[in-house]
Amino acid sequence: MTAPSPASSPLTYRDAGVDIDAGDALVERIKPAAKRTMRPEVLAGIGGFGALFEISKKYREPVLVSGTDGVGTKLKLAFQWNRHDTVGQDLVAMSVNDILVQGAEPLFFLDYFACGRLDVNTAATVVEGIAKGCEMAGCALIGGETAEMPSMYPDGEYDLAGFAVGAVEKSAIIDGKSIRPGDVVLGLGSSGAHSNGYSLIRKILERAQPDLAQDMGGVPLADAIIAPTRIYVRSLLALMQAMPVKGMAHITGGGLTENIPRVLGEHLTALIERERWPLPPLFQWLQQQGQVADAEMHRVFNCGIGMVVIVAEADAGAAMQLLAAAGETVHSIGRVAARGAGQAQTIVV
């Protein structure tokens, strides 16, 4: 009897590049990390076809607020430097900070991890970072998707997306409509470049070829560059409980000059005074090495301000004290003014 030719041999999914056993092993690895993030409202989490979450009875008229984002080309540095433990926090931060600015408390989070070949250790490290970010934000990691897609991604690379859902009382939605001339703009310190501007950062690194161990304000340059995005949830939820907050802006892609206008009426402008806060060493280095103009810095990077909060002048002092007590570095960085004809909605002077 003739032996079957290779072309007619039985094939498995593993032969095609997908390892179901590795996927199962990953799920078991991440269950303890996800369990640490659970909230009482979670009825069913990881393992089912869909996660179940009951909206708390504390809301009279709950409005759900959703957000989705990724980590961008910061992942390229994670691959290059084999630093996978912080990008999960980046992923959570980008979405929960976004929904927070409308007054929403983050409730739950789902992640999407896609790769060409699943490395269980790398994926588990990433998801453990996601779980850490969820713990910091007080939201439950209740589900996600791990997609192994041979030939879609080079070996050792992956992509991430995240999805956050929060809730806010309908009467407490923060939409910027109450902002008036004379209101104070507060800036909360960032932990670094967060997850924006990394295509330019990588270009600067390519040009400068720096010693990644060089000191950058007390930490090595590599650590300063890869530092995870700060999560502002707990401190800002406490602030919103204590006093009226008129508007907030998460300083992401577009920097200061393009994110603050998103919460301002067409008749208003924010006048930001650059000397009101110190430019962190990382941004000084990036500007010097890349010969980046001031205007470009302000529209690409957060320049040390990761979140903007707008309050009435009478509340500014108390707000700064409360935020500082919550662990934030906070600066009064400007004021809201009436917008003149042809004037930009945010001016950094």
N, C-alpha and C positions, 0 to 999 in steps of 0.2 A: 504494500500500500504506500502510495507516495505521500511524503510529509507535506503539510500545508505550507504554501509559500508565505513569506513575510507579509505580502499584500493581503492575504486572506486570514492572518492570525487575529484572534479576538483582541479588541482594543478596549481600554478602560479610560475613564475620565482623567486619571493620572497620566496616561500616555499622551493625552492632549494638553497636559500642562496644568491641570486643576487638581489639587490635593484636598479631597473632602475631609480626610482625617486631620489634616493640619487646621482646617477651618473649625472642626469640632474641638480640637485641642485649644484653639484660641478662645472659643466661647467659654470653655471651662476655666481658662486662665483669668479671664476678665470678670467673671461673675463676682468674686469677692470685692473687686474694686468698685463695680457697679452697685453692689449691695450697700456700700458705705454711703452712697449718695441718696438712698431712698427717703421719701417723704411719706407721711401718713396717707396722702391722697392717692398714692400708687396702688392700683388694684391688681395689675399684672404687668410685669416688666419683661426683661430679656428672656427669650426662649420661645415666645409665642409668635403668631403671625402679626399681631399688632399689640402695642402696649396700651393699657387702660389707665386713665387718670381721672379722678373725680375732682371737680372744681369745689373748693372749700366753701362751706356755708357762711364764712365770714364776709363774702361778697354779696351785696344786695343786687347790684346790676353789673356783673362782671363782663369786661370786654377782653377778649383774647388778643394778644399782640405777638406776632411771629417775626422771626428774623433768620436769615441764612447767610453764611459766609464761608470763606476758606482761609488758608494761611498764605497763599500766593507763593512767590518765588523764594521766600524765606526757606521753603522746603529744600531748595537746591543746596543751601548751606548746611542744612541738617544732614543731607546725604553726604556732602563733601567732608564734613567734620565728624560724621558718625555721632550726631547729637540728636537723639530722638525723644528725650525725656521731657522736653518743654513745649514742643509744638502742639501737643494736645491741649495745654492750657491756652495757648494762642487761639486755637480753634474755638474753644468755649468763649473766651473773652470777646472775640470779635462779634459774636451774635448776642450774648447776654448784655454787653454794654450798649449795643444798638437798641434793644427793646427797652432797656432801663430808662433811656432818655425820654420816653413817653410816659414814664411813671410806672411801668410794669414791673412786677416782681417775677423773676424767672421761675417757672414751675418745673419744666422738664426739658431734656436735651436729647437729640439723636445724632449719631455720627455716621458718616459714610467714608469707608477706607477702601481705596481701590489700588490694586497692584498687579504686576505681571506674574510674579511668583510670590506666594505668601511665605514670609519668614515669621514664624510664630513669635520669636523673641522680640523682634523689632516691632511687630504689630502690637504685642502686649504692652511694650514700653510706651508706645504712643497712646494706647487706650487708657493706660494707668494715668498718663498725664491729663487726658480728657476727664477722667474721674476726679482727679485732684482739682481741676478747674471747676467742675460741677460742685464739689464740696465747698469751694471758696465762694461760689455764687449762690449756694443754698438750693440748687435745683437738682432734680433726679435724672440720672442717666438711665433711661428706661428702654432704650433700643438703639438699633443701628443696622448697618449693612457692611459686610466685608466681601468685596468683590475681587476674585482672582481671575484676571483676564490675560491669558498668555499672549504675548507679542504686542500688547497695548502699551506697556511701560517697560523701560529698560530694567534689567536686574538691579535690585537695591533701591529702586525708586518707587514712590507711591504718591497718591494724591489724597487730600482730605477735604471733606465738606461737613458742615455742621448746621443743625437746625434747632433753634430755641423757641419755646412757646412760654409766654408769661401772661399774667392777668393784671388788670387795673380796674378799680372802680370807675364806672363811666363818668361820674362827676369829678374824678381826680385825674383824668387824662391831662398830661402836660403837652400843650400844643403851641406854646409861644404867643398865644393871642393876647395875653395880659402884659406882655413886655412893653415898657414905655421908655421914652427918653429919660435919662438920669439913672436908670437901673444899672447895677454893678455887675461886671463880668468877672467871675472867679475862675482861675485856672488850677486844675489839680495835676500834680506832677505825674509824668509818665515813668515807666520803668526802662525806657529806651525807645527804639524806633517802632516798638510794638510789631505790627505785621504789615507795615506799609513802606513803600519806597525801596524795597529790596532789590529791584532790578537796577536802580541807580547805585545802591550800596555795593552790589556785586561788581558793577562797572568800576567803582572807585577802588575796590579791593584788587581788581585785575590790574588797574593802572599803578597803584601804590606798592603792591607786593609787600605788605607790611609784616613785621614781626607780630604774630597774633598774640604773643605773650606780653607785649608791652603794656605798661600801666595806663589804664583809662579811668582815672578817678577812683582808684582803689581796687579795680578788678581788671583782669586781662582783657585786651581788646576783643578777643573771640567771645568771651562771656558777655561783654557789653553789647555786642552785636546780636547774639542769639538770645538774650534775656527775654523771658516770656512776657506777653502783654498783661498789663495790670488789670485786675478785675475790680470794678468800683461799686459793685452791687450793695454790699452790706453797709458801707458808709453813706451812700446816697439814699438808700431806703430809710435809714435812720434820720437823715436830714429832711426827707420829705414828710416823715411823721412829725417832725418838730416845728416846721415852718413852711410857708408857701414857697415853692420853687417855681419860677416863671418859665424857665426854659433850660434845656441842656443840649449839648452837642458832643457827640463822641468824635474825637479828632482822629480820623482814619485817612484813607486815600483822599487827597485834596487838601490836606493840612488845615491850618487855621483859616486860611482865606476862603476856602470853599465849603467848609462844614458849618461854621457859625451861621452863615446866611440861611441855612436850611431851617432855622428856628425863628428867623426874624421876618416880620411883615415887610412888605415892599417899601414902606415909608420910613424904615429904620436902618441904621448902620451901627456896627460895633467898632469903636475906636480902641485899638489894642496898642498899648505902649510896651515896646519890646524890652525896655530896660527894667521893667517891673519884675522880671524873673531871670535867674542866671541860665545861660545856655549851657546844658550839660556837656562834659568833655567829649562824649561820643559825637555830638553834633558839631562841636568845634572842629574835631578831627575830620569829619566827613566834609565839612565846608572847605576846610583848608586843602585837603588832599584832592578834592574834586573841583576846586575853584568854583564852587557853586554860589551863584548870586543870591543875595538875601531874599528877593522875591521868589526865586525858585525853591529855596529852603522852606519858606512859609507855605507854599502850595504843594509840597511833596511830603514833608516830614511834620511830625507833631512838635518838634523843636523843644521837647521837654514838657509839653502840656498835653496830657492824654484825654482830658475831659474838661469841658467848659460848663459852668453853672451860672445862670443869670438869676439874680434876686433883687428885690427892692433895696434901695440904699439903706433904709432903716434896719434891714435884716442882715446886712453884709457882715458886720462884725461878729454877730452871734453865729452866723453860718460858718465863718472861718474858724472860730473856736471849736465848734462841734466837729467839723471835718478834721481838724488837726488832732482832736482827742480820739477820733476814730482811726488815726494812723495815716491820714493823707497829708501830703505836702501841698499846701494851698497858697496861692498868691492872688491878690487883687490886680488883675492885668488890664482893666480898661472899663469903659462905660458905653452904654447905648445912647445914641444921639439921633436926632431927626436927620433923615437922609436928604442931602442936597441933590439938585438936578445933575444927572450924570455921575453921581458919586457911587463908588463900589459899596457893597453891603458889609464888607469887613476891610478895615484899613489897619495895617500894621505899621506903626511909626516909631 
